[in-house]
Amino acid sequence: MPKRCAFTLIELLVVIAIIGVLVGLLLPAVQAAREASRRSQCVNNLKQWSTAMHLFHDAQGRLPEGASSRPRHTWVMRLWPYIEQRVLDEENDLTIPFFVEPGTVAHTLNGLTGQYVPLYSCPTDIGADQTTGEYQRRRGNYVVNWGNVAYGWPLEDIGLAPFSQVKGQSGEPRKTNLADVVDGTSHTLLMSETLKAWSEEDNDWRGDIQNDQGNFRFHTITTPNTSAPDIIKSGWYRPNVDPLMPAAPGAWQYYAARSRHPGGVNAALCDGSVRFVSETVALQSWKEMGSMNGGFDEQFPTWEKFW
């Protein structure tokens, strides 16, 4: 009989060990490639949002208001016609608040704010895409720059962000022309990222970009991805153990720019460019980037520029 060839046990174990080593070496590279692709898509999303901002500015002579309480809506609805959502825009009625029809249809996602729009979300985030309950709507990851001041805090005339409220009128939205950005459009933040809540419950405002009382904005009070908690009105966030989403109750609300991209966040500037900002950026530099007229320090961080 011819002699049969086969692996010995030792040879088989060696082969398995080699395969294990190769998988261990390749897996991080595969994961890094996937994240690079997701981050590239996020950059593209922000670029489309910043382009929409400029198209609105060209048409209206100003940037859209960050939010309004009379009636209640946010910048998202204003930009629908500029992000290929003209049907939503044509059916919308900005003379009534977002939480009634046609903006919201009770207990369903059939309202305008409940429609799925891919541009709302960063593919790296894993939070809940929508809210449930009576007022159902889609969450998102892209938010406008509210600057170095808490929401509702009295504003001065110096150090303002492109999106804020008129001094002394907490419900009156500021309407900014790019000519007002005296620190330079290439030095001033327009938009950045936030993280969506894990819970689908309506009483968690994180990522609630279509709610004028929600997380439609970010603040430069703290640096990106900070371990310091976001300050949210009591009862309007759900506790979780996610280290990237610390939260605490408080009267004056503010949210940090946050993402799940390793090392920082993507941000759009007022000139329309999109850049990656390190989470180790100096706080003072970050605050100055949030202001459109507070003075510009030449010691700005090094950017990773995409467009």
C-alpha positions in Angstrom: 0.0 0.0 0.0 1.3 3.5 -0.7 2.3 5.5 2.3 -0.4 8.1 3.3 0.8 11.7 3.8 -0.7 13.8 6.6 0.1 16.6 9.0 1.4 15.6 12.3 -0.3 17.2 15.4 2.7 19.5 15.9 2.6 20.7 12.3 -1.1 21.3 12.5 -0.7 23.4 15.6 2.0 25.4 14.0 -0.2 26.1 11.0 -3.1 27.2 13.2 -0.7 29.4 15.2 0.5 31.1 12.0 -3.0 31.7 10.8 -3.9 33.2 14.2 -0.9 35.5 14.0 -1.8 36.6 10.5 -5.4 37.3 11.5 -4.2 39.3 14.5 -2.0 41.4 12.2 -4.6 41.9 9.5 -7.7 42.6 11.6 -6.5 46.0 12.9 -5.6 47.0 9.4 -9.1 46.0 8.1 -10.8 47.9 11.0 -8.6 50.9 10.3 -9.6 50.8 6.6 -13.3 50.6 7.5 -13.0 53.5 9.8 -11.1 55.5 7.2 -14.0 54.9 4.8 -16.6 55.9 7.4 -14.7 59.0 8.3 -14.4 59.9 4.6 -18.2 59.6 4.3 -18.6 61.8 7.4 -16.4 64.4 5.8 -18.5 64.3 2.7 -21.7 64.7 4.7 -20.3 67.8 6.5 -19.1 69.2 3.1 -22.6 68.9 1.8 -24.1 70.6 4.8 -21.6 73.4 4.6 -22.3 73.8 0.9 -26.0 74.0 1.7 -25.3 76.7 4.2 -23.6 78.7 1.6 -26.4 78.2 -0.9 -28.9 79.4 1.6 -26.6 82.4 2.3 -26.5 83.2 -1.4 -30.3 83.0 -1.7 -31.2 84.8 1.6 -28.2 87.1 2.2 -27.6 85.4 5.6 -27.0 82.0 7.2 -30.1 80.2 8.5 -31.0 80.8 12.1 -29.7 78.1 14.5 -33.2 77.7 16.0 -36.3 79.7 16.6 -38.9 79.4 19.4 -41.6 81.4 17.5 -42.6 79.0 15.9 -40.3 76.2 17.0 -37.9 74.8 14.4 -34.1 74.5 13.7 -31.7 75.2 11.0 -32.3 71.6 9.6 -35.7 72.5 8.1 -34.3 75.7 6.5 -31.7 73.6 4.6 -34.0 70.9 3.2 -34.2 72.4 -0.3 -30.4 72.6 -0.5 -29.8 68.9 0.4 -32.1 67.4 -2.2 -35.1 67.3 0.2 -37.3 69.7 -1.7 -40.4 67.5 -1.2 -40.0 67.9 2.6 -39.5 71.6 2.2 -42.6 72.0 0.0 -44.7 70.1 2.5 -43.3 72.0 5.5 -45.0 75.0 7.1 -42.5 77.1 9.1 -45.4 79.1 10.6 -46.3 76.2 12.9 -44.0 74.3 15.3 -42.2 71.1 14.3 -44.0 68.9 16.8 -47.4 69.2 15.2 -48.5 68.0 11.7 -47.1 68.0 9.1 -43.8 68.1 11.1 -44.8 65.4 13.5 -47.6 62.8 13.2 -48.3 61.6 16.7 -46.8 58.2 17.6 -45.5 57.6 14.1 -42.5 58.5 11.9 -44.9 59.7 9.2 -44.2 63.4 9.9 -41.6 65.4 8.0 -39.2 65.2 10.9 -39.5 61.4 10.9 -38.3 60.9 7.4 -35.0 59.1 6.9 -32.3 61.4 5.4 -28.9 59.8 5.0 -27.1 63.1 5.4 -28.2 63.4 9.0 -26.0 60.6 10.3 -22.3 59.8 10.6 -21.7 56.2 9.8 -19.3 55.7 12.7 -21.9 56.5 15.3 -23.9 53.6 16.8 -26.6 55.6 18.6 -30.3 55.4 18.1 -31.4 56.8 14.8 -34.8 58.0 16.0 -37.0 58.8 19.0 -40.1 56.9 20.0 -43.2 57.9 21.9 -45.7 60.6 20.9 -43.2 62.9 19.2 -41.2 60.7 16.9 -38.5 62.1 14.7 -35.0 61.3 13.3 -31.8 62.1 15.2 -28.6 63.3 13.6 -24.9 63.9 14.1 -24.3 67.3 12.6 -24.8 70.4 14.6 -24.1 74.2 14.4 -21.6 76.3 16.3 -23.1 78.0 19.3 -19.7 79.2 20.6 -18.3 79.7 24.1 -21.6 80.3 25.9 -24.3 78.1 27.3 -27.7 77.9 25.7 -29.9 80.7 27.0 -27.1 82.6 28.7 -27.1 86.4 28.2 -24.8 87.3 25.2 -22.3 90.1 24.8 -21.6 91.7 21.4 -18.0 90.4 21.3 -17.1 86.7 21.0 -20.3 85.7 19.3 -20.7 82.5 17.3 -22.4 82.4 13.8 -25.4 80.8 15.5 -26.8 82.2 18.7 -29.6 84.4 20.1 -30.0 88.1 19.9 -28.7 89.8 23.1 -31.5 90.4 25.6 -34.0 88.4 23.5 -33.7 84.7 24.4 -36.2 83.6 21.8 -35.0 85.7 19.0 -32.5 83.9 16.7 -29.5 85.7 15.4 -29.3 86.0 11.6 -25.6 86.1 10.6 -24.1 87.3 7.3 -20.7 85.9 6.5 -19.5 89.5 6.4 -20.1 89.5 10.2 -17.4 86.8 10.6 -14.6 89.4 11.1 -12.2 86.8 12.5 -12.1 85.2 9.1 -14.2 82.5 7.6 -11.2 80.1 7.4 -10.7 80.5 11.2 -14.3 80.2 12.4 -16.3 77.0 13.1 -19.5 76.6 11.2 -20.5 73.0 12.2 -19.2 69.9 13.8 -20.4 66.6 15.2 -22.4 65.2 18.1 -23.3 61.7 19.3 -26.8 60.3 19.2 -28.4 59.0 22.4 -28.4 55.2 22.9 -32.0 55.2 23.9 -34.8 55.7 21.5 -36.9 57.4 24.2 -38.1 60.9 23.4 -36.7 62.2 26.7 -33.1 62.1 25.6 -32.1 65.2 23.6 -28.7 64.1 22.4 -28.6 64.1 18.6 -32.1 65.7 18.6 -31.2 68.1 15.8 -34.7 69.0 14.7 -35.8 70.1 18.2 -35.1 73.8 19.1 -34.6 72.7 22.7 -32.5 69.7 21.8 -28.9 69.0 20.7 -29.0 70.9 17.4 -25.9 72.8 18.4 -22.5 72.3 20.0 -20.5 74.6 22.3 -16.8 75.4 22.6 -17.0 75.7 26.4 -15.2 72.3 26.5 -12.9 70.6 24.0 -14.0 67.9 21.6 -14.6 64.4 23.1 -14.0 65.9 26.6 -14.5 63.7 29.6 -16.3 66.6 31.3 -20.1 66.0 31.2 -22.4 67.8 28.8 -24.9 69.9 30.8 -28.4 69.0 29.9 -31.7 70.0 31.5 -32.7 67.5 34.2 -34.9 64.7 32.9 -33.9 65.1 29.2 -31.1 62.5 29.0 -30.9 58.9 29.9 -27.9 57.8 32.0 -25.4 55.4 30.3 -22.0 54.1 30.8 -20.5 55.3 27.5 -17.3 57.2 28.3 -17.8 59.3 25.2 -21.2 60.6 26.3 -20.9 61.9 29.9 -23.9 64.0 31.0 -25.1 65.9 34.1 -28.1 68.0 34.9 -28.0 71.8 35.0 -30.0 74.9 34.2 -27.6 76.3 31.5 -27.2 73.7 28.8 -24.2 73.0 26.7 -22.9 70.2 24.6 -19.3 69.4 23.5 -18.5 68.4 19.9 -18.2 64.6 20.0 -17.6 61.7 17.6 -16.5 58.1 17.6 -13.6 58.8 15.2 -10.4 58.0 17.0 -8.6 61.2 18.2 -11.1 64.0 17.4 -14.0 65.3 15.4 -14.7 66.5 11.9 -15.6 70.2 11.6 -16.8 72.5 8.8 -15.5 76.1 8.8 -17.3 79.2 7.6 -15.3 79.2 4.4 -16.9 75.8 3.5 -13.8 73.7 4.1 -13.9 70.5 6.3 -11.2 69.6 8.7 -10.3 67.1 11.4 -9.7 68.7 14.8 -7.8 66.8 17.4 -9.4 66.2 20.8 -6.1 67.4 22.3 -6.6 70.9 20.9 -5.9 73.7 23.4 -9.1 74.9 25.0 -8.3 78.6 24.4 -7.8 77.8 20.7 -11.0 75.9 20.5 -12.9 78.8 22.1 -11.4 81.2 19.7 -12.4 79.0 16.8 -16.0 79.1 18.1 -16.1 83.0 17.9 -16.6 85.0 14.8 -15.5 88.4 16.2 -13.6 87.8 19.4 -10.1 88.1 18.0 -7.9 85.5 16.3 -4.8 84.0 17.9 -2.2 83.0 15.3 -1.3 80.0 17.5 -4.0 77.9 16.0 -3.8 74.1 16.0 -2.6 72.2 12.9 -5.5 71.2 10.7 -6.0 68.1 8.7 -7.7 69.6 5.8 -9.9 67.7 3.4 -11.3 70.4 1.1 
